[in-house]
Amino acid sequence: MRDSAFENRDREDQNRGRMLLTLALLFLQTPASRPAGPETRPAGAVDTVAVAAIADKVVGIINNEVITKSEIDSRLASLIATQGTKDPSKIAELWQDEKRKLAVELLLTQAAKKLAFDDKLIEDGVKRRMDELGKRAGNLAALQRKVESQGISFAEFERDQRNRELTERLWAAEVGHEYRPEKEIVITPALLRNYYKEHLNDFQAGPMVRGRVVSISDAKSRTHENALVSAKDVLERLKKGVEFADVARELSEFRPQYGGEITWIERNKGSLEPSIEEFMFTRDVHETSGVIEVDHGVAIVKIEAKRPAGLRPFRDQDTQEEVARAIYMGQSDKLKFAMLKRLQAEAYIWPPDLFTGK
């Protein structure tokens, strides 16, 4: 026989759910949902057309907040524009994905409010994440190209980074100390090698190239003409024998701390400006370009090495770094998934399959 406390809680949850749904229907009611023409219903009669139209807008409820169809439609629009899909079944699948993502965001935000997290700290954390990812990609523009080449809108990517920041802070609060991945997740050399061997297909690649770039923006130079003058000065210094990496450390706006290094890339992956990519994949190793026109600036590129299609070698540092990231993300996500399941179990959720159903 079930404990009466659990029965009381179930009844309270059911009553709260009915009340929230009713309030949501009333709150979301709009004049557009009512049929045109004079009012002819008897006093006290239910406007079934309006109720049906409004009910369709309520997708779910988590605790005391609602998720509406229009919220999901708005987010879906930018995603469809990025992917360019017109397939109804694909759009329906994307809609369900956005619904679940929005539900997770709401659940995390509510948990953060309960713990009185400082909103500014959260936003500062998200900014640090975006800045770091931008540095890894070269700059934010390069990061955006890379993200959108994978069929993800940049707004969606930024929301995902905010969710990760919230999740890690909630995890830190749950374990009772500052969240430190190096303490929670240990990645050994043996683990790296085993993961690589077990996921060889993930490390197959087409022809690849690496090199360096001196990237000069119009904004930093103030005008495009000034950027061109700076680029010509760079070419003169290179002709005099100054090392490309040294010039890049001094002047490049693309990974200056790494001497403008462009790590191994495949073609048509959105990692680089098309004009830079075209030069790197069509010219010979050790060639240095002239001034290349790019969006909002200019660039000078040097090709350092090329690699044919095939399996990326484990000995390469960038391959090992990618293996380490994959292991970290997988293990980290398992820890955080367990926490999300607990938050779901403690929350009032309507419909019950909001996080999993179609």
N, C-alpha and C positions, 0 to 999 in steps of 0.2 A: 504494500500500500504506500502510495506516495506521501511524503511529508507535507503537512498543510501549508508550510511556508512556501514551498515550491508551487503549490496549487494557487495560493494567493498571488504570487508573483506572475504566474501565467495569466490569471484573470486581469491583473493590473496592466500587463503588457498588451493584452487583447483590447482592453478598454481604451488604453492610451492610443493604440494604433487606430482604432475606429474614430476617436476624437480628432487625432491629427489629420486623418484622411478627410474627415468632414470639414475641418478648418481650412485645409489646403484647397478643397473644392470651392469653398466660399471665397477664400482669398484670391484664387486665380481666376474667378469668374470675370469675364469681360463683356462689354456691350456687344462685341462682335459675335459672341457665342449665343446670343438670343436671336430668334427669328424676327425678321422685319414685320412691321404692321402693328395694328392696335392690340393691346392686351385683351384677350378674350377668355383666359382661363378663370375658373371659379376661384374665389379667395381661398388661400391655403393649398392650392393644387401645386404639385411638383413640376418644375420645368424640366421634363425628361430630356429634351434636346440639349439644353444648356448643361445639365449634369453630365450627359454622355460626352459632350465636347470637352468639358473641363476635366473629367476623370481621365481622359486620354492624355492630358498634359502631365499628370502625376505619374512619374516613372517609379519612384521609390521614396521611402522614408527611413532615415537613420536617426534614432532617438527623437529629437524635437525639430528636425530639419527635413525639408523635402528636396527631391531631385526632380526637375521638370524636363519634359521632352524638348522644350525650346533650348535649354542649356546644352543638351547633347547635340541637337541639330546645329547650333552655332559653332561648336567645336569641330563637328564633323565637316562643316563646309570648308574650313581651311585645310583639313587633311585631304579631302577629295581634290581640292585645287592643286595640292602638292603632288599627289599621286596621279592625277588625271584619269582616274578610273570612272567608267560609266556602267560597269557590270552591276546589275541590281543585287545579285547574291553577294558580291564583294562589298557593296555599300552596306547591305544589311549586317554583314559580319563586322565591318568597321563600326557600325552604330552600336552593336552589342559590346564591342571592346571599349568604346568610349564611355558607355554606361558604367561598366565595371570600374574603369579608371576613375571616373568621377566619384563613384561610391567609395573607393579607397581613399581618394583625396579628402572627402568629407569626413570619413572615419578618422583619418590621421589628424586633420585640423581640429576636430572635436577633442581628441585625446590631448593634443598640444594645449588647447585652451584650458582643459581640466587641470593640467599641470602648471598653468600660468606661465607658459613659455613667452619670452620677450619677442614680439613680432620683429623688432629691428635686428635682433640676433639671428633670427631665422633668415631674414632677407640678406643680411651681411654674409651669412654662410652660403646662401645660394649664389651671391655675386662672386664669392671666392671660388666656388666650384666652376662657374662659367668662365671666370678669368683663367683658371688653371687649364681647363679644357681648351680654351682659345689659344693659350700659349703652346700647348702640345700640338695643336693643329697648325700653328703659325700665327694666326690672328683670328678674331671673331668671324670675319667674313669667310675665311677658309673653313672654319668650323661649321658655319651655316651651310656652305656648299656641300660639305661632307654629309651633314645630317639630312639635308633635303634630297641628296642623291640616293639615300636609302629609303625614300618614300615617307619620311617623317617630317611634319611641319616643324619649324623652329619653335613656334609657340608651344607645341606639344612636348618638344625636347626640354624646354625651360620648365614646364610643369613637372616633368619627370624628375628633373634635378631638385626641384623644391620638395617633391615627395621623398626623395632619397635623403635630403637634409633633415626633414621631419622624422623620418623613420630612424635615422641614426641617433638623433637626439632622444627620441622616445626609448630606443634600445639602451642608450647610456643611462637614462633615468631608471629603466627597469633593472639593469644589472648593478646600479648603485655606484658607478664610477665613470670617469671620462671614457668614452668609447674609443678604444685603440685597436684597430684591425690587426696590428702586429702581435697583440697579446691574445686576441680571440681566434685568429686564423694563422696557422704556421704553415709556410710553404717551403718545403725542403727541395734540394736538388733532385732527389729520387722522385718526389711527387711531380716535379716539372717534367722529367723524362717520361714517366709513366703516362701522364696526361697527353703528352705529345704523341706517343706511340698509339694510344687508344683513340686519338682523334686526328689521324693523319689526313683524312679528307678535308678537315677544316683548314689545313695549311697548304693545300694545293693552290697554285696561283698561275695567272697568265704571265706573259713577259713583264719584267719589272725593271725599274731604273731608279737610281738615286743620284743626288748631286747637291748643289748649293745655290742659293739665290740672294741677290741684293735687291730687296723690294723697297721702293721709295714712293710714298703716297703723295697725291696732290695736296691733301689736307695738311700734312706736316710741312710740305714745302710751300704752302700757301697758294701756289698756282701750278698748273700743269707745265708751264714753261720753265719754272724754277726746278721742277722735278726732272725735266729733261736735261737741264744744265748739270744737275747733280749726277745724273746717270752718266753723262759724257765725261765728267771728272773721274768717276769710278773707272771707266774704260781706260783712261789715260794712266791711272795709277796701276792698273793690272798690266798694261803694256810695259811699264817700267819694272815689273817683276814683283810687285807687292802681292803677297799671298791672298787668294780669294777669300779664305776664311777670316783673315784679319780684317779685310775691308768690310766683310759682312758683319763681324762683331761690332764694328764701329758705326755702320750706317744702315744696315738692313732692318726693316721693321718686321721681318719674318724670322722668328727664332734667333734673334741676335746673340743670345747667350750660348747658342750652339753653332755659331758661325754661319747662320743662314742654312743650316743643314736640312735637306729634303730627304727623309728616310725612304726606304724602299717603297715604291708605289706601283700600283697597276694602272693601266690606262682606263679611262672612262669611269673612275670611281668617285669623281667629284672632289678629289683631294686638292687639286690645283686649278689655277686659272687655265682655261682651254688653250690659250696662246703659249703659256709656259709648257704645258703638257705636250703640245704639238712639237715644240722644239726638242724636248728631252727624248721623245720616242722616235723621232725621225732623223736625228743627227748622231754623230759618232762620240764615243767616250773621249773625255778630255777636251771636247770642244767648249768654247765659251761663246755665248750669244752676243749680239749687239744689243741695242736698247729694244726691249719688247714692250709694246703697249698692253696694259692690263686695265681692268676696271679701276677707275679713280687713281691711276698712277702709272708707274713704269717699273721694269725689272730687268736685271741682267742675270743670266743663268749659266752655271757650269755643270757639265755632265761628268760624274765621277766613276760610275760603274753601271753595267747592265747585266741582266740575268734572264736566261730563257725561261719559257713556261715549265712548270713542274713543281715538285715538293720544295717548300721553303726549308732550308737547312736548320736543324735545331741549334747549331753552333752560333748562328747569328743572334746578336743581342736583341734586335727588335722582335725576332721570333720568340725568344725566351720571355721577353717582357709581355708579349701578347698572351703566351701560355699562362704566365703568372696572373695577368688580369682576369683571364677566363676562370681560373681556379678560385681566385679571390671572390669574384662576383658570384660564382655558383655557391660557395660556402656561406658567404655573407647573406645571400638571398634566402638560404635555408633558415638561418637564424632569425631573420626579419619576418619570414613567412609565418613562423611559429608565433611570433608576437602579434602579427595581424590576425591570426586565427583566434587568439585569446581576446583581442579587442572586439572582434565580431561576436564572439560568444557572450560577451558582457553587454552588448548593445541591443536596443530594440531595432529590429530590421524588418521592413515590409517592402516588397514581398519577401518571404523567407529565402528564396533563391536569387536575391538581388545580385549577389556576387558571383553566382555560378550559372544561373538559368539563362534561357533564351528569351 
